[in-house]
Amino acid sequence: MQFLLRITFLWVFVFTVSAVEAQQRLVLSTLESTPNGRIGAAILKRAYAEIGIEIEIYQTSGQRGLMLSSAGAVDGEVVRFGVVGDLHPTLRRVDVPIVRFAMTVFVKENAVSTVRLDNLAALRVGHLTGTVKLVELTQGFSDVWRASSNSELFEMLAAERLDAVISDTVAGRIALGRLGLSGITELKPPLVQDNLYHFLHEKHSHLVPEIGRVLQRMTQTGELRATIEAEIKSMTGHEALGSVDN
């Protein structure tokens, strides 16, 4: 009898420890090599540490990330557009904006007079694959090229195989700098600006209000903005650019 009690106690102890460990660590997916994913990850690492939870970032494509997070194979998304919650009901949105996202149209400088925001639908336009908002924006466009990297898109633009690239402003500037491309400019104003939010799978619904309170405090104290500024500076070597604004 004592042996059975000991075995039972051991199983209960192991189960409890496993549950606690699982609670202390979350895996969040984000788009590969995107500035907003990096900024969001930096913010969430600080926020979750405040409630005693470690997070691991899993970088993947946009479509695969949503497939994994909506199925609960990973615990949530670092940052996504608010509409993702409508498209994937198993994902719960934390209603505190993390990043202000600006989509900018990049064109060749010698094409500024012919490529305009009001005639994009009839032109050859490129954007990153797996970005829900961009898929929505380019619905009805006559010629859309979706690529897995900004480098591919801007090289095609430089070679005049595309008339325009729609990209996050910071990501676009970083890609142009790394490729050493010149003669490419941004159309003003940005095509669209929107907030990005953190999402958790419904199995972690109990964490939504708690992490929301932490993010709200970070916003009010300026900690969130300071984190954004620091990450942008580390990526670009300059102070925060206007495309990310909280």
N, C-alpha and C positions, 0 to 999 in steps of 0.2 A: 504493500500500500504506500509506504513512504517513497519507494522507487517511482511509482506512478505519479505521486504528487510532485516529486522533483522534476520528472519529465514534463508534466503539465506546466509547471512553473517556468521551466526553461523555454517551452514553446511560446508561452505568453510573453516572456521577456524578449525573445528574439523578434516576435511579431511587433511588439511595442517599439523596440529600438528601430526596426526597419521602417515603421510608419513615421517615426520622428525624423529619421534620416531623409525619407522621401519628401517630407514636408519642408525640410531645410534646404532643398536644392531643386531648382526648376531649370528646364531646358527650353530656351526661347529661340525660335527661328527668325532669321532676317535675310533680306536679299544680299547676295554676295557683293562685297566691295562697293557698297553705297554709303555716301557720307551720312545720310539720315539714319541708316542702320547703326553706324558707328556712334553717332551722337546719342541716339536712343539707348544703345547698350550702355554707354557711360552713365547716363542718367539713371537707368534702371538698376545698375549695379549699386549705385549709392542708395537708391530708394529701398531696395530689398534688403540691403545690409542693415538698414535701420530697424527692420522687423525680424532680423535674424535669419534671413533666407539668402542662400548663395544662388546665383544664376550662372548658367553656362549658355553661351551663344552658339547657335548652329547656323552656319551660313550655307544658303542653298539658293536655288532659283525661286522666283516669285511664285510660280504655279505649284512647284513641289512643296514649298513652305506652307502654303495655304492648305494643301492636301494633308500634310502631316499634322498641322495644328488643329484643323477642323475635325480630324479623326481622333485627336488626343494622343497621337504618337509622340508629339512634343507638347509642352505645356502651354504654349501660346506664341504670340507674335510680338516682336520688339516694338515696331511701329507700323501702322497701316492707316489707310484712309478710313474715315468713319463708315463709309458705305459697306465695308467688308463685313460688318456685323449683320447687315441686312441680307447679304449674299450667303453668309455662313452662320446659321442660327446657333451652332454649338460654340461659337466664339463670343465671349462677353467683353464688351468695351469698358475700359476705365475712363470715365468721362472727364478727364483732365488733359487738355491738349499738351503734347510733349514738344512737338516741333511745328513750326509754321513752314509749310512746303510751298515753294514757288516753281511752277513749270514755265520754262522760258523756251522760246523758239530761237534756235541758232541758225544763221544763214551765212552764205559767202558775202563779203563786203560789197562785191561787184554786182550782187543780185538784190540789194536792199530795195531798189525801186520796183522790182518785179515780184518779189516774194513778200506778201503782206499777211497779216493775221486774218484778213477777210477772204483770202483766196487759197488758203492752205489745203482745203478739201480737194482741190483740183490738181495738186502738185504731188511730187514724190517726197513722202514724209517718213522719217524713221524715228523709232523710240525703242526703249528697252522692253523685252518680253516680260510677261508676268506682272505688269503694273496695271492694276484694275482701273485706276482713274484714267490712264492713257488709252486703254482699250475703249473705254466709254467715250472719251473725247474724240477719238479718231473713227468712231462708227460713221459709216457713210462716206469716208474718204476714198478716193478712187485708187490710190496707190500707196500702200503702207508697208514698210519694211520693219520687221521686229527682230532685234538682235540681242545677243546675250551679254554684250558689253558696250559701253560708251565709246571705247577705242574703235571698235568696228564701225560704229555709226559715224563718228567724226572723220575717220579715214575715207568713208564713202562720200561724205559731204565735201571734203577737200578735193576728192577726185571727180566731183560733180556727178556722181551716181545717185545722189539725193539732192533735193532742192532745199530741204530743211530738216533739222533734228529737234525734236521736243525732248527736253531733259530738265532735271532739277538743276537750278542755276549753279550751285556749288559743285555738283558732280561734273557738269559740263566744263566749268572753268578748270577743274583739276585735270580732266581728261585732255583738254587742249594744251595745258602746260606740260603734261607728261609726254605728249606726242610731239611737242615743239611746233605745233601748227599755228600759222598766222593767217590773216586775211579772212577770219571768221568773226562775226559779231553777233550781238543779241538784239532781237526786236523788243522794243518797249511799247507798252508795259508787259509784264509777264502774262502768259496766256491764261493762267488761272493760279489762284493762291488758295490753299486749303490747310486745315489742321491735320496732323497725324496723331493717332492715339495708340495706346498700348492695349493689347487684347490677351485674355486668358481663356483657356478651354473651360467649358462649363463645369468640369470636375473640380476646378479651383475657384468657383464662384464666390466662396466664402472669403477669398483674399481680395476681391475687387474693391469693396469699400475701404479696407485697411490700407492697401497700396495707394488708393485714390487720395486718402487723407494725407499720406506722406508726400505725394506729388503736389498736392495743393499747397502744403506748407512750403515745399521747395520753391514753388512759383512765387508765393507771397514774400518769402525772404530774399529772393534773388539768387538762390543757390542754383536753380534750374538754368537761369539765363547765364550765370557764370560758367556752368559746365558746358553749355553750348558754345560760348565764346572760346573757351579753352580748346575744345575739340576742333573747331573750325580753324583756329590759329595753328594748331599742330598739323592740320591737313594741308593748309594753303600757305603757311608762313606769314599770313596777314591777319589783321583783326577781322572780326565777324563781318560777313558780307550780307547785303540786304535780303538775300533769298531765304535766310533762316531767321525768323523774327518771333520772339515771344514777348 
